[in-house]
Amino acid sequence: MGGRGLDPVIRGQGQERVDVLLDGIRVEGACPNRMDPPTSRLSSALAPVLDVRTSNQTLRWGPIAGGQVVATTAAPDFQDDVTTGHVTLGASDNGNGKLANGSIATGSDRGWIRLAGGYDEADDYEDGDGNKVRSAYKNSEGRVDAAWKADNGFYVKGLVSRQEERDVKYAGSGMDAPKTDTDILRLELGAPVASGDWNLLAWQADVDHVMDNFSLRPATMKMLTASETRTRGLRLTLDQSPDAKTNWAIGTDFETNNWEAERFGGATLDTLTSVLWPDVDRDRLGFFAERFYRIMPSLQLGAGVRYDRVEMDAGSSDKTFGSGMMAQSAADIYTALYGTTNTEATDDNFSGFVTGDWRFSSRQSMEVTASRSVRSPGVTERYIASWSMMPAMRWVGNPALETEKHNKLELALPGRSDGWHWRPAVWIDQVDDFVLRTRNADQVSVYRNIDARLLGLEGELGWSNGTWSTASKLAAVRGENRDDDKALPQIPPVQFIQTLGWQKMGHQLELEWQVARRQDRVDLESGLDAGTSPGYGVLNLTGSHPLVEYLTLSWAVDNLFDNTWAPHVSRANTDPFSPEAVRVNEPGRTLRAALTARW
C-alpha cells in the first residue's frame, strides 16, 4: 500500500491465507484495512532468517492454506567472548531514508541477556516518472530477550518488546496511520525427555492502531478509526526420535483473540459512523500428530493430522451507529445483505498431509506431497461492517461463510550435480468454499463462498564454483473461479528472476533481473484488481565489502534504470472521492548504503 505494510503473496494467495510466525508466535494486526500486517512486526533491530513454506510437511503451526513465513531470530554467538553485538547506520537517497539499529549481549551459551533497538524513517519516495508516492513513515523498536540453560538441559527463554510506528502514509488507502503501538511478551520453556524433548511456548501481543484521513493529508470530511487487537497463545509440543529411522511429534495449542474497531466522523469526531469490528472474539484450540519414517536410506515417508476447533462471535454487533433514520447496527447490515441473524460461528477443522521423498539416483530426488488444509474465515471476512452514504465505499463481512478447504498435490524433482542444482515443481490446489471478496449489484464489497482452482508451475536452476554463481527462477500460477468460469482476482503474472553473483575474500556482488509478464486475467467486478497490468523488467545491484576488522559496508542500487513499475498485486491507489483506481508504483532508482560494526 505504501512504504510499509508489506503483505506477502505466495502462490497467488495472500492476506488471511498466508501465516506469518515471529519466532513461533502469531501477532494479529489491528487495522481492518491491513495497514499493519504481521510482516510489519519483523524486528527493525535484529534481522531474522525467513523460511517460506508452500506445502504441509508439518502441522505444528497450523495447516498451510496459501503459504507460511517463519521468521527466526538467532541467539547471540559469543564464541570466546563474554559480550557480542552490532551497530548499523544506513541511509537511502530516494525518500531520504535513514536507519540506525544495534544490539549488545552479555553472557555465554549457557545463559545470556541481550538489549536491542532500532529506528528507521523515510519521506515519500518518487517512482520512475518522478511522481511522489505517499509512503513516508517512522518506525522504532526496543527489545530485551534472555535465555538460561541448566546442566540437565532444561532451558528458559524470554522476550519483551515494544514497537512504535508513527505518521505512516499509504497511497493505497483512503486513510493514513498516525499511530500504531505493538507490545509483545514471549516465554519459552523446554527440556530433554526420553528420546527427544518437550517445549512450552506462551505469548501475548497487544496492538493499538489509529488511522484517519486528516492528520497527514487535507480532508473536508474528517474520519478517524481507533482499533485494537489482543492475542494470547499457548503451545505445547513433544518431539521424539526413538531410532535413526523414526521421528514423531504431537502437540496442542490454544489461541484467543479479540478485535475491536470503531470509526468516527463529524465536525468534532464525536459521531460513531461504523463499528468496523464489533468486539469480535475468536478462540482456537488445536491438536496435531505427525510421524516421519525412513523406510530405506533413499526413501522417507511422512504423514500428519490436525484438528482445530474455532469459535467466533461479534459481541457488539447490536451496537447502533449513525443517527436518525440512518441509525443501524452491524447485525442489521448482515441481515440486510446476507439474510443471517446469527453472528456466532463454530468450525471443526480437520487437516492432514502425506509426503514422500525418494532419492532414486545419486543426483536426483522426487518429492510428492498431498494435503488437505481447512481455514476458518478471518475476522474481516466474517465481521467487517464498514458503512457509508456511498454504496461503493461499503464493505461488509459475512458471518455465514463456510470454512475454506484446500486440497493440494505437489510434485517436485530437486537435484544437484557438479556445482549445479535444480528444482522443477508443479502443483494444484482445489479449493472448496474459497472465500471471495467481490461486489454485489449495488457495488457493495461483500464476501461469498465459491469453488476455485489454482494451478502452478515453478522452476529453479543454479550453478556455483565458489567464486561465481548464477540462478534462474520461474513461477507461474493460474487462478480460476469455477462457479463463474472466470479468473480469480489478485493473481500475479508469470515471473522470472535471473541473478549473477561474485564473491571473493569476503567481498560480494550480485546483479538481479526481475521480469514479469503482462497480466490480462483479472476480475474487474471484484474491485480488487485495478485493471490489467503491463509487464516489466527491473535491474537491481547489491554489494557487501569488509573494510577493516569488524566493519562491513553494504550497498544497493534498486531499479538501476529508473523504470516506472508496479507488481500486479499491489494495492490500488484509492481516493474515496474518485472512482479511478491507479496501481501503487514502486520506487524509482534508489541508492542504499549501510555501515555495520560487529564484535
C-alpha positions as semicolon CSV with decimal commas, in nm:
position;residue;x (nm);y (nm);z (nm)
1;M;0,000;0,000;0,000
2;G;0,296;0,234;0,053
3;G;0,639;0,227;0,216
4;R;0,534;-0,015;0,492
5;G;0,272;-0,281;0,540
6;L;0,403;-0,549;0,303
7;D;0,151;-0,832;0,260
8;P;0,330;-1,132;0,105
9;V;0,161;-1,323;-0,177
10;I;0,256;-1,690;-0,201
11;R;0,140;-1,897;-0,497
12;G;-0,130;-1,645;-0,581
13;Q;-0,269;-1,622;-0,227
14;G;-0,220;-1,358;0,040
15;Q;-0,360;-1,184;0,346
16;E;-0,554;-1,435;0,560
17;R;-0,419;-1,728;0,358
18;V;-0,053;-1,660;0,446
19;D;0,053;-1,726;0,804
20;V;0,343;-1,516;0,938
21;L;0,508;-1,651;1,255
22;L;0,758;-1,442;1,451
23;D;0,978;-1,683;1,647
24;G;0,687;-1,926;1,662
25;I;0,412;-1,680;1,760
26;R;0,132;-1,508;1,571
27;V;0,079;-1,135;1,606
28;E;-0,256;-1,034;1,460
29;G;-0,292;-0,690;1,303
30;A;-0,519;-0,419;1,443
31;C;-0,613;-0,243;1,118
32;P;-0,926;-0,358;0,930
33;N;-0,760;-0,230;0,608
34;R;-0,436;-0,425;0,678
35;M;-0,209;-0,124;0,724
36;D;-0,026;-0,336;0,984
37;P;0,001;-0,694;0,852
38;P;0,219;-0,934;1,055
39;T;0,530;-0,862;0,844
40;S;0,532;-0,503;0,973
41;R;0,635;-0,653;1,311
42;L;0,957;-0,803;1,176
43;S;1,231;-0,672;1,402
44;S;1,398;-0,347;1,297
45;A;1,682;-0,421;1,541
46;L;1,770;-0,788;1,473
47;A;1,728;-0,924;1,120
48;P;1,556;-1,265;1,133
49;V;1,606;-1,558;0,898
50;L;1,295;-1,613;0,685
51;D;1,174;-1,960;0,587
52;V;0,893;-1,964;0,327
53;R;0,680;-2,278;0,324
54;T;0,437;-2,363;0,047
55;S;0,309;-2,709;0,141
56;N;0,215;-2,902;0,453
57;Q;0,512;-3,101;0,577
58;T;0,440;-3,018;0,939
59;L;0,120;-2,913;1,115
60;R;0,261;-2,787;1,444
61;W;0,195;-2,423;1,349
62;G;-0,135;-2,493;1,178
63;P;-0,236;-2,602;0,828
64;I;-0,097;-2,412;0,530
65;A;-0,368;-2,266;0,308
66;G;-0,161;-2,047;0,076
67;G;0,178;-2,027;0,245
68;Q;0,366;-1,980;0,568
69;V;0,651;-1,742;0,651
70;V;0,850;-1,838;0,961
71;A;1,084;-1,568;1,094
72;T;1,354;-1,692;1,336
73;T;1,582;-1,464;1,536
74;A;1,921;-1,618;1,607
75;A;2,064;-1,631;1,957
76;P;2,385;-1,429;2,015
77;D;2,709;-1,604;1,915
78;F;2,967;-1,540;2,188
79;Q;3,247;-1,763;2,059
80;D;3,523;-1,700;2,320
81;D;3,399;-1,358;2,439
82;V;3,154;-1,257;2,711
83;T;2,996;-0,980;2,503
84;T;2,880;-0,954;2,144
85;G;2,678;-0,703;1,948
86;H;2,643;-0,483;1,644
87;V;2,571;-0,126;1,533
88;T;2,432;-0,037;1,188
89;L;2,389;0,308;1,034
90;G;2,234;0,347;0,691
91;A;2,057;0,579;0,450
92;S;1,887;0,589;0,109
93;D;1,851;0,877;-0,135
94;N;1,502;0,817;-0,277
95;G;1,274;0,924;0,005
96;N;1,563;1,039;0,222
97;G;1,556;0,720;0,427
98;K;1,756;0,679;0,748
99;L;1,812;0,381;0,975
100;A;2,005;0,303;1,290
101;N;1,996;-0,015;1,493
102;G;2,212;-0,203;1,736
103;S;2,232;-0,476;1,995
104;I;2,454;-0,582;2,281
105;A;2,453;-0,916;2,461
106;T;2,649;-1,047;2,755
107;G;2,684;-1,397;2,891
108;S;2,766;-1,733;2,737
109;D;2,596;-2,018;2,557
110;R;2,460;-2,131;2,895
111;G;2,293;-1,802;2,980
112;W;2,272;-1,455;2,829
113;I;2,079;-1,130;2,812
114;R;2,052;-0,904;2,507
115;L;1,932;-0,547;2,458
116;A;1,845;-0,431;2,106
117;G;1,682;-0,133;1,944
118;G;1,624;0,016;1,603
119;Y;1,486;0,325;1,430
120;D;1,412;0,388;1,066
121;E;1,224;0,657;0,879
122;A;1,165;0,780;0,525
123;D;0,980;1,053;0,337
124;D;0,763;0,990;0,031
125;Y;0,962;0,824;-0,245
126;E;0,946;0,903;-0,618
127;D;0,857;0,650;-0,885
128;G;1,043;0,620;-1,216
129;D;0,849;0,913;-1,362
130;G;0,947;1,140;-1,075
131;N;0,599;1,137;-0,918
132;K;0,575;1,137;-0,539
133;V;0,414;0,827;-0,387
134;R;0,262;0,855;-0,040
135;S;0,496;0,625;0,153
136;A;0,657;0,817;0,441
137;Y;0,687;0,650;0,782
138;K;0,870;0,643;1,116
139;N;0,932;0,316;1,298
140;S;1,113;0,240;1,624
141;E;1,161;-0,070;1,836
142;G;1,316;-0,167;2,168
143;R;1,351;-0,523;2,294
144;V;1,510;-0,731;2,568
145;D;1,550;-1,107;2,537
146;A;1,733;-1,357;2,754
147;A;1,794;-1,731;2,791
148;W;1,929;-1,974;3,052
149;K;2,008;-2,344;3,028
150;A;2,065;-2,582;3,320
151;D;2,309;-2,873;3,333
152;N;2,025;-3,121;3,273
153;G;1,920;-2,944;2,952
154;F;1,621;-2,754;3,092
155;Y;1,603;-2,406;2,938
156;V;1,409;-2,083;2,972
157;K;1,382;-1,809;2,708
158;G;1,203;-1,478;2,735
159;L;1,132;-1,170;2,526
160;V;0,979;-0,827;2,591
161;S;0,947;-0,584;2,300
162;R;0,770;-0,263;2,204
163;Q;0,731;-0,119;1,855
164;E;0,600;0,227;1,770
165;E;0,501;0,332;1,418
166;R;0,424;0,699;1,358
167;D;0,293;0,907;1,067
168;V;0,272;0,620;0,819
169;K;0,130;0,728;0,482
170;Y;-0,049;0,496;0,242
171;A;-0,109;0,564;-0,125
172;G;-0,325;0,252;-0,144
173;S;-0,574;0,366;0,119
174;G;-0,814;0,650;0,186
175;M;-0,656;0,690;0,531
176;D;-0,311;0,706;0,688
177;A;-0,185;0,569;1,021
178;P;-0,054;0,838;1,257
179;K;-0,005;0,586;1,539
180;T;0,041;0,210;1,588
181;D;0,185;0,055;1,906
182;T;0,273;-0,314;1,947
183;D;0,370;-0,480;2,277
184;I;0,488;-0,843;2,277
185;L;0,569;-1,078;2,564
186;R;0,707;-1,426;2,494
187;L;0,811;-1,708;2,731
188;E;0,950;-2,046;2,627
189;L;1,038;-2,350;2,839
190;G;1,179;-2,686;2,736
191;A;1,390;-2,984;2,835
192;P;1,510;-3,322;2,708
193;V;1,278;-3,615;2,775
194;A;1,312;-3,979;2,666
195;S;1,445;-3,977;2,307
196;G;1,366;-3,614;2,235
197;D;1,240;-3,304;2,410
198;W;0,931;-3,107;2,508
199;N;0,864;-2,739;2,450
200;L;0,611;-2,499;2,600
201;L;0,562;-2,156;2,441
202;A;0,336;-1,879;2,573
203;W;0,286;-1,534;2,427
204;Q;0,087;-1,213;2,449
205;A;0,064;-0,948;2,178
206;D;-0,130;-0,621;2,209
207;V;-0,168;-0,384;1,914
208;D;-0,330;-0,039;1,926
209;H;-0,388;0,139;1,596
210;V;-0,524;0,477;1,487
211;M;-0,595;0,571;1,126
212;D;-0,750;0,888;0,991
213;N;-0,781;1,096;0,674
214;F;-0,676;1,437;0,809
215;S;-0,355;1,418;1,017
216;L;-0,127;1,364;0,718
217;R;-0,343;1,482;0,425
218;P;-0,607;1,750;0,363
219;A;-0,969;1,645;0,419
220;T;-1,309;1,810;0,403
221;M;-1,497;1,527;0,577
222;K;-1,287;1,405;0,867
223;M;-1,285;1,038;0,967
224;L;-1,091;0,855;1,240
225;T;-1,079;0,487;1,327
226;A;-0,948;0,360;1,661
227;S;-0,885;-0,013;1,669
228;E;-0,709;-0,273;1,878
229;T;-0,637;-0,643;1,888
230;R;-0,541;-0,863;2,181
231;T;-0,375;-1,202;2,127
232;R;-0,293;-1,468;2,386
233;G;-0,142;-1,802;2,291
234;L;-0,002;-2,125;2,435
235;R;0,162;-2,417;2,251
236;L;0,294;-2,748;2,394
237;T;0,484;-2,993;2,173
238;L;0,665;-3,322;2,226
239;D;0,927;-3,435;1,970
240;Q;1,076;-3,784;1,976
241;S;1,334;-3,978;1,772
242;P;1,329;-4,330;1,917
243;D;1,565;-4,462;1,648
244;A;1,759;-4,346;1,345
245;K;1,464;-4,413;1,114
246;T;1,175;-4,255;1,304
247;N;1,074;-3,905;1,409
248;W;0,734;-3,822;1,553
249;A;0,569;-3,528;1,725
250;I;0,243;-3,447;1,899
251;G;0,119;-3,122;2,038
252;T;-0,164;-2,891;2,129
253;D;-0,211;-2,517;2,114
254;F;-0,468;-2,263;2,225
255;E;-0,507;-1,909;2,099
256;T;-0,759;-1,643;2,190
257;N;-0,803;-1,315;2,004
258;N;-1,017;-1,006;2,039
259;W;-1,060;-0,737;1,773
260;E;-1,242;-0,407;1,812
261;A;-1,254;-0,112;1,571
262;E;-1,484;0,190;1,555
263;R;-1,491;0,476;1,306
264;F;-1,589;0,830;1,400
265;G;-1,683;1,134;1,193
266;G;-1,847;1,472;1,222
267;A;-1,704;1,817;1,286
268;T;-1,566;1,716;1,625
269;L;-1,525;1,342;1,551
270;D;-1,791;1,256;1,808
271;T;-2,029;1,069;1,574
272;L;-1,993;0,692;1,557
273;T;-2,030;0,617;1,185
274;S;-1,937;0,245;1,176
275;V;-1,849;-0,039;1,409
276;L;-1,590;-0,192;1,174
277;W;-1,502;-0,484;1,403
278;P;-1,786;-0,532;1,652
279;D;-1,586;-0,662;1,951
280;V;-1,505;-0,994;1,782
281;D;-1,375;-1,286;1,988
282;R;-1,206;-1,592;1,840
283;D;-1,099;-1,895;2,042
284;R;-0,897;-2,162;1,864
285;L;-0,797;-2,498;2,016
286;G;-0,582;-2,735;1,812
287;F;-0,422;-3,079;1,832
288;F;-0,171;-3,234;1,592
289;A;0,025;-3,555;1,545
290;E;0,279;-3,640;1,276
291;R;0,537;-3,906;1,201
292;F;0,825;-3,946;0,955
293;Y;0,976;-4,286;0,884
294;R;1,279;-4,369;0,666
295;I;1,192;-4,698;0,500
296;M;1,531;-4,723;0,335
297;P;1,828;-4,482;0,304
298;S;1,682;-4,339;-0,017
299;L;1,313;-4,323;0,082
300;Q;1,133;-4,137;0,360
301;L;0,758;-4,116;0,415
302;G;0,568;-3,883;0,644
303;A;0,211;-3,811;0,746
304;G;0,028;-3,587;0,989
305;V;-0,320;-3,494;1,106
306;R;-0,456;-3,188;1,284
307;Y;-0,788;-3,086;1,438
308;D;-0,883;-2,725;1,515
309;R;-1,192;-2,609;1,699
310;V;-1,263;-2,245;1,615
311;E;-1,536;-2,040;1,784
312;M;-1,610;-1,680;1,681
313;D;-1,869;-1,421;1,782
314;A;-1,928;-1,046;1,750
315;G;-2,006;-0,912;2,097
316;S;-2,122;-0,564;1,995
317;S;-2,295;-0,644;1,665
318;D;-2,613;-0,482;1,807
319;K;-2,437;-0,152;1,887
320;T;-2,605;0,129;1,693
321;F;-2,409;0,375;1,481
322;G;-2,523;0,664;1,265
323;S;-2,819;0,884;1,357
324;G;-3,184;0,937;1,277
325;M;-3,324;0,720;1,000
326;M;-2,967;0,610;0,914
327;A;-2,910;0,458;1,259
328;Q;-2,835;0,085;1,238
329;S;-2,603;-0,186;1,368
330;A;-2,364;-0,439;1,221
331;A;-2,628;-0,707;1,283
332;D;-2,882;-0,506;1,079
333;I;-2,636;-0,489;0,787
334;Y;-2,558;-0,863;0,799
335;T;-2,931;-0,936;0,788
336;A;-3,000;-0,693;0,504
337;L;-2,715;-0,823;0,281
338;Y;-2,699;-1,193;0,368
339;G;-3,027;-1,272;0,545
340;T;-2,841;-1,403;0,852
341;T;-2,930;-1,313;1,209
342;N;-2,670;-1,535;1,378
343;T;-2,322;-1,388;1,438
344;E;-2,185;-1,695;1,616
345;A;-1,968;-1,937;1,418
346;T;-1,825;-2,274;1,525
347;D;-1,585;-2,462;1,296
348;D;-1,449;-2,814;1,332
349;N;-1,148;-2,820;1,102
350;F;-0,971;-3,145;1,010
351;S;-0,645;-3,115;0,815
352;G;-0,376;-3,362;0,715
353;F;-0,089;-3,445;0,482
354;V;0,105;-3,736;0,331
355;T;0,452;-3,677;0,189
356;G;0,732;-3,881;0,039
357;D;1,095;-3,807;-0,052
358;W;1,261;-4,064;-0,280
359;R;1,625;-4,023;-0,383
360;F;1,628;-4,251;-0,687
361;S;1,980;-4,162;-0,806
362;S;2,296;-4,004;-0,671
363;R;2,190;-3,663;-0,804
364;Q;1,811;-3,672;-0,835
365;S;1,519;-3,689;-0,592
366;M;1,141;-3,683;-0,617
367;E;0,917;-3,514;-0,360
368;V;0,541;-3,570;-0,353
369;T;0,305;-3,409;-0,102
370;A;-0,073;-3,439;-0,082
371;S;-0,260;-3,238;0,180
372;R;-0,592;-3,103;0,297
373;S;-0,589;-2,770;0,481
374;V;-0,904;-2,619;0,634
375;R;-0,907;-2,246;0,709
376;S;-1,169;-2,061;0,907
377;P;-1,264;-1,722;0,758
378;G;-1,087;-1,431;0,923
379;V;-1,232;-1,156;1,139
380;T;-1,265;-0,915;0,845
381;E;-1,414;-1,176;0,611
382;R;-1,684;-1,263;0,862
383;Y;-1,748;-0,940;1,053
384;I;-1,621;-0,620;0,888
385;A;-1,906;-0,364;0,890
386;S;-1,782;-0,053;0,712
387;W;-2,083;0,159;0,614
388;S;-2,106;0,480;0,414
389;M;-2,356;0,701;0,232
390;M;-2,187;0,586;-0,092
391;P;-2,258;0,217;-0,173
392;A;-1,921;0,179;-0,348
393;M;-1,749;0,266;-0,017
394;R;-1,938;-0,001;0,182
395;W;-1,758;-0,318;0,291
396;V;-1,940;-0,590;0,485
397;G;-1,832;-0,932;0,611
398;N;-2,046;-1,244;0,603
399;P;-2,094;-1,429;0,937
400;A;-2,245;-1,725;0,750
401;L;-1,930;-1,806;0,549
402;E;-1,825;-2,171;0,534
403;T;-1,468;-2,279;0,609
404;E;-1,223;-2,285;0,319
405;K;-1,089;-2,631;0,221
406;H;-0,762;-2,654;0,027
407;N;-0,691;-2,992;-0,136
408;K;-0,334;-2,975;-0,268
409;L;-0,099;-3,201;-0,460
410;E;0,262;-3,108;-0,537
411;L;0,535;-3,289;-0,732
412;A;0,898;-3,165;-0,731
413;L;1,220;-3,309;-0,876
414;P;1,513;-3,148;-0,694
415;G;1,865;-3,243;-0,789
416;R;2,232;-3,148;-0,755
417;S;2,548;-3,234;-0,950
418;D;2,889;-3,079;-1,028
419;G;2,809;-2,734;-0,893
420;W;2,461;-2,730;-1,047
421;H;2,130;-2,750;-0,863
422;W;1,774;-2,756;-0,995
423;R;1,416;-2,793;-0,876
424;P;1,122;-2,805;-1,116
425;A;0,780;-2,835;-0,949
426;V;0,412;-2,848;-1,044
427;W;0,118;-2,817;-0,807
428;I;-0,260;-2,794;-0,794
429;D;-0,484;-2,653;-0,521
430;Q;-0,851;-2,743;-0,549
431;V;-1,038;-2,513;-0,308
432;D;-1,387;-2,588;-0,184
433;D;-1,573;-2,285;-0,043
434;F;-1,300;-2,037;-0,137
435;V;-1,379;-1,705;0,037
436;L;-1,414;-1,447;-0,242
437;R;-1,435;-1,074;-0,180
438;T;-1,637;-0,916;-0,460
439;R;-1,903;-0,651;-0,527
440;N;-2,279;-0,704;-0,542
441;A;-2,524;-0,531;-0,776
442;D;-2,517;-0,218;-0,557
443;Q;-2,132;-0,210;-0,569
444;V;-2,102;-0,302;-0,201
445;S;-1,793;-0,509;-0,118
446;V;-1,924;-0,844;0,010
447;Y;-1,799;-1,198;0,069
448;R;-1,927;-1,532;-0,059
449;N;-1,806;-1,890;-0,093
450;I;-1,715;-2,029;-0,434
451;D;-1,527;-2,328;-0,570
452;A;-1,184;-2,234;-0,704
453;R;-0,878;-2,395;-0,855
454;L;-0,518;-2,275;-0,855
455;L;-0,254;-2,435;-1,079
456;G;0,115;-2,360;-1,057
457;L;0,449;-2,425;-1,221
458;E;0,785;-2,337;-1,065
459;G;1,142;-2,390;-1,169
460;E;1,488;-2,314;-1,035
461;L;1,828;-2,373;-1,198
462;G;2,155;-2,257;-1,042
463;W;2,530;-2,303;-1,066
464;S;2,828;-2,203;-0,850
465;N;3,202;-2,267;-0,845
466;G;3,261;-2,089;-0,514
467;T;3,353;-1,756;-0,677
468;W;3,092;-1,709;-0,947
469;S;2,726;-1,809;-0,919
470;T;2,410;-1,777;-1,121
471;A;2,047;-1,869;-1,060
472;S;1,731;-1,865;-1,269
473;K;1,387;-1,884;-1,108
474;L;1,048;-1,903;-1,276
475;A;0,699;-1,901;-1,121
476;A;0,357;-1,913;-1,284
477;V;0,013;-1,950;-1,126
478;R;-0,338;-1,959;-1,273
479;G;-0,641;-1,892;-1,054
480;E;-0,990;-1,993;-1,164
481;N;-1,329;-1,903;-1,019
482;R;-1,505;-2,226;-1,114
483;D;-1,852;-2,109;-1,011
484;D;-1,849;-1,813;-1,250
485;D;-1,598;-1,954;-1,501
486;K;-1,359;-1,658;-1,480
487;A;-1,029;-1,555;-1,327
488;L;-0,970;-1,510;-0,957
489;P;-0,866;-1,156;-0,860
490;Q;-0,516;-1,060;-0,745
491;I;-0,330;-1,343;-0,917
492;P;0,029;-1,249;-1,011
493;P;0,151;-1,294;-1,370
494;V;0,437;-1,518;-1,484
495;Q;0,753;-1,403;-1,307
496;F;1,121;-1,470;-1,374
497;I;1,430;-1,374;-1,173
498;Q;1,789;-1,406;-1,300
499;T;2,087;-1,343;-1,074
500;L;2,460;-1,330;-1,133
501;G;2,691;-1,320;-0,831
502;W;3,059;-1,296;-0,743
503;Q;3,234;-1,336;-0,410
504;K;3,597;-1,343;-0,301
505;M;3,775;-1,277;0,028
506;G;3,452;-1,160;0,190
507;H;3,354;-0,924;-0,094
508;Q;3,020;-0,995;-0,261
509;L;2,845;-0,851;-0,566
510;E;2,513;-0,956;-0,718
511;L;2,314;-0,839;-1,020
512;E;1,944;-0,929;-1,021
513;W;1,698;-0,900;-1,310
514;Q;1,328;-0,919;-1,216
515;V;1,087;-0,979;-1,503
516;A;0,709;-1,011;-1,504
517;R;0,473;-1,078;-1,791
518;R;0,163;-0,871;-1,860
519;Q;-0,139;-0,987;-1,659
520;D;-0,461;-0,997;-1,864
521;R;-0,661;-1,241;-1,650
522;V;-0,831;-1,012;-1,398
523;D;-1,163;-0,984;-1,215
524;L;-1,270;-0,621;-1,253
525;E;-1,609;-0,685;-1,091
526;S;-1,441;-0,770;-0,758
527;G;-1,296;-0,421;-0,716
528;L;-0,964;-0,579;-0,610
529;D;-0,784;-0,564;-0,946
530;A;-0,705;-0,212;-1,064
531;G;-0,713;-0,348;-1,420
532;T;-0,483;-0,539;-1,647
533;S;-0,117;-0,470;-1,582
534;P;0,180;-0,427;-1,816
535;G;0,490;-0,640;-1,792
536;Y;0,815;-0,501;-1,656
537;G;1,184;-0,569;-1,617
538;V;1,388;-0,424;-1,331
539;L;1,762;-0,449;-1,259
540;N;1,899;-0,438;-0,903
541;L;2,264;-0,434;-0,799
542;T;2,389;-0,514;-0,446
543;G;2,726;-0,542;-0,279
544;S;2,893;-0,611;0,056
545;H;3,255;-0,539;0,147
546;P;3,466;-0,591;0,462
547;L;3,653;-0,263;0,528
548;V;3,852;-0,337;0,841
549;E;3,812;-0,594;1,114
550;Y;3,453;-0,595;1,247
551;L;3,335;-0,329;0,995
552;T;3,133;-0,401;0,677
553;L;2,991;-0,176;0,406
554;S;2,676;-0,293;0,228
555;W;2,505;-0,109;-0,055
556;A;2,242;-0,148;-0,323
557;V;2,112;0,028;-0,630
558;D;1,749;-0,072;-0,673
559;N;1,574;-0,016;-1,007
560;L;1,904;0,069;-1,177
561;F;1,747;0,216;-1,492
562;D;1,480;0,418;-1,306
563;N;1,183;0,232;-1,455
564;T;0,823;0,304;-1,360
565;W;0,667;-0,022;-1,247
566;A;0,429;-0,187;-1,004
567;P;0,355;-0,551;-0,920
568;H;0,013;-0,658;-1,043
569;V;-0,090;-0,749;-0,687
570;S;-0,001;-0,412;-0,530
571;R;-0,288;-0,219;-0,377
572;A;-0,487;0,018;-0,596
573;N;-0,416;0,387;-0,528
574;T;-0,753;0,484;-0,383
575;D;-0,922;0,818;-0,335
576;P;-1,267;0,787;-0,170
577;F;-1,398;1,074;-0,384
578;S;-1,269;0,949;-0,719
579;P;-1,375;0,622;-0,889
580;E;-1,046;0,591;-1,079
581;A;-0,801;0,334;-0,940
582;V;-0,429;0,356;-1,018
583;R;-0,189;0,086;-0,904
584;V;0,072;0,200;-0,648
585;N;0,409;0,233;-0,822
586;E;0,732;0,106;-0,666
587;P;1,029;0,341;-0,607
588;G;1,239;0,467;-0,897
589;R;1,617;0,439;-0,885
590;T;1,723;0,415;-0,519
591;L;2,072;0,408;-0,373
592;R;2,102;0,249;-0,030
593;A;2,411;0,211;0,186
594;A;2,487;0,099;0,541
595;L;2,787;0,050;0,769
596;T;2,774;-0,235;1,020
597;A;3,017;-0,294;1,305
598;R;3,010;-0,638;1,471
599;W;3,208;-0,763;1,766
